[in-house]
Amino acid sequence: MNNERKPFLRRELFDQFARIGKVLASGARLELLDLLCQAERSVEELADETGMSVANVSQHLQVMRRARMVEVRREGLYSHYRLADENVFRVWLAVRALGEARLLEVKEVVRTYLSDRDKMEAVTAEELVRRLEVGDAVVLDVRPTKEYDAGHIPEAVSIPLGELKKRLKELPRRKEIVAYCRGPYCVQSDAAVALLASHGFKARRMTVGLPEWRAGGFPVAQSIRN
């Protein structure tokens, strides 16, 4: 190879890596990425979840698709997006960890947003595994049913947060309830624990969500519904 071309090829290589950086350089795209870590979603579902317009979501997804970070499945008039593979989540996990470690603004927002969490005792994934082995805890998944079906902790009970108050009788009172939701920045499990505690249940939240659980090498189950 001509040595004069090598600097240009090196720059081209870095430019290709920068396509990933373009996806990560938008808070809106990171929000979409975070949702797609839970389950496949249509453009319309993503727009409803985030409050963005369908056109805006579609534009962001095209940037993500060009970077090969998401894949699309067509079904009639609808397009359904999913993460390209588990490595995409690992990149997002690394970005979060770096942001929490280096950016004071991130720490301040997290501290304010999750201020009520300090009062709640949490359960780690490792502790939950031990608790399940001895059978003294019940796992509660409070995410939407679609996300539960796409992947959940084995033996977890699915009761979306909006239905929890009406379905308390389905949960045992003699065991501790460990609730989990979408991840460390999701407050659905916090709300579930507060609701359960107010009705006399012993409950704690898990420190991570299903994507972090999966990335940690723990088993994941899926549901098949007719």
C-alpha positions in Angstrom: 0.0 0.0 0.0 1.2 3.5 -0.8 2.4 5.0 2.5 1.0 8.4 1.4 -2.5 7.0 1.5 -2.3 5.6 5.0 -3.0 8.9 6.9 -6.1 9.4 4.8 -7.3 5.8 5.5 -6.6 6.3 9.1 -8.8 9.4 9.1 -11.5 7.5 7.2 -11.4 4.8 9.9 -12.0 7.4 12.6 -14.7 9.0 10.6 -16.6 5.7 10.5 -16.3 5.3 14.3 -17.7 8.9 14.5 -21.0 7.6 13.1 -21.5 5.9 16.5 -20.7 9.2 18.2 -23.3 11.0 16.2 -26.0 8.8 17.6 -24.7 9.3 21.1 -24.5 13.1 20.7 -28.3 13.6 21.0 -30.2 13.3 24.2 -33.3 12.4 22.2 -31.6 9.6 20.5 -30.3 8.3 23.8 -33.8 8.3 25.1 -35.0 6.3 22.2 -32.1 3.9 22.6 -32.9 3.5 26.3 -36.5 2.5 25.4 -35.4 0.1 22.7 -33.3 -1.7 25.4 -36.6 -2.9 26.8 -38.4 -4.2 23.7 -39.0 -3.7 20.0 -41.2 -0.7 19.3 -42.9 1.0 16.4 -42.2 4.6 15.5 -45.6 5.5 16.8 -45.1 3.8 20.1 -41.7 5.6 20.6 -43.4 8.9 19.8 -46.1 8.2 22.4 -43.5 7.2 25.0 -41.3 10.2 24.5 -43.7 13.0 23.5 -41.8 13.6 20.3 -43.6 13.8 16.9 -43.6 10.7 14.7 -41.6 12.6 12.1 -39.0 13.6 14.6 -38.7 10.1 16.0 -38.4 8.7 12.5 -35.5 11.1 11.7 -33.6 10.1 14.8 -34.1 6.4 14.1 -32.7 6.9 10.6 -29.5 8.3 12.1 -29.3 5.3 14.4 -30.0 2.9 11.6 -27.3 4.4 9.4 -24.9 3.8 12.3 -26.1 0.1 12.4 -27.2 0.5 16.0 -30.8 -0.4 15.4 -32.6 -2.7 12.9 -36.0 -2.4 11.5 -38.8 -4.9 10.8 -41.7 -3.9 8.4 -45.2 -5.0 9.2 -47.8 -3.6 6.8 -47.6 0.2 7.1 -45.7 0.1 10.3 -41.9 0.0 11.0 -40.8 -1.7 14.2 -37.3 -1.0 15.6 -35.0 -3.0 17.9 -31.4 -2.8 19.0 -29.0 -4.3 16.5 -27.4 -6.5 19.3 -26.4 -6.5 22.9 -23.2 -4.5 22.3 -25.4 -1.4 21.6 -26.7 -1.6 25.1 -23.2 -2.0 26.5 -22.1 1.2 24.7 -25.0 3.0 26.4 -24.1 1.5 29.7 -20.5 2.7 29.3 -21.8 6.2 28.4 -23.9 6.3 31.5 -21.1 5.2 33.8 -18.7 7.8 32.3 -21.3 10.5 32.6 -22.0 9.7 36.3 -18.3 9.5 37.1 -17.2 12.7 35.3 -20.1 15.1 34.9 -21.2 17.0 37.9 -24.4 18.0 36.1 -25.3 14.4 35.7 -24.8 13.8 39.4 -26.9 16.8 40.3 -29.8 15.9 38.0 -29.8 12.3 39.3 -29.7 13.5 42.9 -32.7 15.8 42.3 -34.7 13.4 40.1 -34.2 10.5 42.5 -34.2 12.3 45.8 -36.9 10.1 47.3 -34.9 7.0 46.6 -32.6 7.6 49.5 -35.3 6.4 51.9 -35.7 3.1 50.1 -33.5 0.1 50.7 -32.5 -1.6 47.5 -31.6 -5.1 46.4 -28.8 -5.9 44.0 -29.1 -8.5 41.2 -26.7 -10.8 43.1 -28.7 -10.5 46.3 -31.9 -11.2 44.4 -30.4 -14.4 42.9 -29.6 -15.6 46.4 -33.1 -14.7 47.7 -34.7 -16.6 44.9 -32.6 -19.7 45.5 -34.0 -19.9 49.1 -37.5 -18.9 48.0 -38.0 -16.0 50.4 -38.8 -13.3 47.8 -41.2 -12.6 45.0 -40.0 -10.6 42.0 -42.4 -8.1 40.6 -42.0 -6.6 37.1 -44.0 -3.3 36.9 -43.1 -2.5 33.2 -45.7 -2.6 30.5 -46.8 -6.1 29.4 -45.0 -5.8 26.0 -41.7 -5.3 27.7 -42.3 -8.2 30.1 -43.1 -10.5 27.2 -39.9 -9.5 25.4 -37.8 -10.5 28.3 -38.0 -10.7 32.1 -36.4 -12.2 35.2 -37.5 -15.9 35.4 -40.5 -16.4 37.7 -41.2 -12.6 37.9 -44.8 -11.7 38.3 -46.0 -9.2 35.7 -48.2 -6.4 37.0 -47.8 -3.1 35.2 -47.6 -0.1 37.6 -51.0 1.3 36.5 -52.7 -2.0 37.5 -50.9 -2.6 40.7 -53.4 -1.1 43.1 -56.2 -3.2 41.7 -54.2 -6.4 41.8 -52.6 -6.4 45.2 -54.5 -9.6 46.1 -52.3 -11.4 43.6 -49.2 -10.9 45.7 -48.3 -12.9 48.9 -48.0 -11.0 52.1 -45.6 -13.5 53.8 -42.7 -12.9 51.4 -40.8 -9.7 50.5 -41.7 -8.2 47.2 -38.7 -7.1 45.0 -39.9 -4.7 42.3 -38.0 -3.8 39.2 -38.7 -1.7 36.1 -36.6 -0.3 33.2 -33.4 0.5 35.0 -31.6 2.8 37.4 -33.2 6.0 36.1 -36.8 4.6 36.0 -39.0 5.5 39.0 -41.8 3.0 38.3 -40.3 0.5 40.8 -40.0 3.3 43.4 -43.6 4.1 43.0 -44.5 0.4 43.3 -42.5 0.0 46.5 -44.2 3.0 48.0 -47.6 1.7 47.1 -46.9 -1.7 48.4 -45.6 -0.4 51.7 -48.6 1.8 52.2 -50.8 -1.4 52.0 -48.7 -3.3 54.5 -46.4 -5.2 52.2 -42.7 -5.6 52.8 -41.1 -4.4 49.6 -37.9 -3.2 48.1 -36.7 -2.2 44.7 -34.0 -3.7 42.6 -31.0 -1.5 41.8 -31.0 -2.4 38.1 -33.5 -3.2 35.3 -33.9 -6.0 32.9 -31.2 -4.8 30.4 -28.6 -4.5 33.2 -29.7 -7.9 34.6 -29.2 -9.5 31.1 -25.8 -7.8 30.6 -24.7 -9.2 33.9 -25.1 -12.7 32.6 -28.2 -13.6 34.6 -30.9 -15.7 33.0 -33.8 -14.1 31.1 -37.2 -15.6 30.2 -39.6 -14.6 27.5 -43.4 -15.0 27.2 -45.3 -16.3 24.3 -48.9 -15.1 24.1 -51.6 -16.1 21.6 
